Amino acid sequence: MAEAAAAAGPMASEAFVRPRHRLLFWSFIVVVLLPLMVSAAYLYGVAKDQYASTVGFSVRREDASSAGDILGGLTSLTKSSSSDTDILYEYLRSQKLVADMDSRVDLRGIWSKPVGDPVFVLDPSGSIEDLVDYWQRMVRTSYDSTTGLIEVRVLAFEPNDATAVAEALLSESARMINDLSAAAREDAVRYSREELTAAEDRLRNAREAVTAYRVKNQIVDPTTDFQTQAGLVGSLENQLAEAQIEIDLLAGVADNDPRLVQAKRRSAVIIERIAAERAKVGADGVGKKDFAALAADYERLLVDREFAEKAYITSLSTYDSAKAESQRTSRYLAAHILPTKAEVSRYPERLALLGLMALFLGLIWSIAVLISYSLKDRR
């Protein structure tokens, strides 16, 4: 036995409670247990109960369908507008909304009703920035970008107040979306009206140009006159052919034969008349009408007028569609959860708050102990 004891070595000395152990114990009490006890006493003894009211909604957009599409069996589907929902989500956290809500339902009065709870109750004398910060605590907004659904949970110290704030929030959100939709419709109508005005001016100028052309040249339609001129020349050429045949038939008579002289004279007059009529088509001489140039200018004016008429018809159709679209709401707020009324107080979440405090205080105390021991080991 003695040999075995000698081989095992000396026995460990008796453990004693050293000053550093007492320091660790008291530091744990001061850093962790005491704040937890004070917090628990405040949460369960002083903090006022809070009631929640939940409301959920999304921004829907209705695509316009023409009457032909509806008759053809095509229907318009409503879908979520992610960009409008993003705008609404940011608006729900804005100072403008908080100020409007305060003017509407008196947020300062609602959230400062309880007495003796300086941590969870709003100070009514605070600034608008303080009210916005408190709004972020009492109005919790969640947004699913995939589905475009927004859910808002409103907290207040009385169930009716929470429901009133939620209903006012839903109303303000709907008004904001309606204003956004109205602005978009007004822009569409204004742009289409400007395009229609420009098309009307273009059509008016094109028609005035055609009228001025007719008055200046004293001609209604140069194309018709040109066709008439061509018919006249054709008729003269037929008469010239008949005169030439008559001359050929009188080829065997004397040159001074009255019939031959008359036929040659008639042929010469017809040739001169054909030359004169053909000269009207060109630009020879002074005071003669250049039918080719007149026809070209007239056709150019007609093309301009035709384009102006088509542009006017298109602009008028667009304007009518924009006006019809402005008569209905293309964006609207669809509430899938109406404001609820709480029966049981579930806030503040006392156990959750105490658990988080215990976690963080324990981490702080553990880190401080590790740092102190590491510094001691380096000595």
Helices and strands as residue ranges (DSSP letters): H 2-8, H 19-28, I 29-33, H 34-45, E 51-62, H 67-71, E 78-80, H 82-91, H 95-105, H 107-111, H 128-138, E 139-144, E 149-156, H 159-217, H 222-249, H 258-281, H 291-326, E 331-337, H 350-377
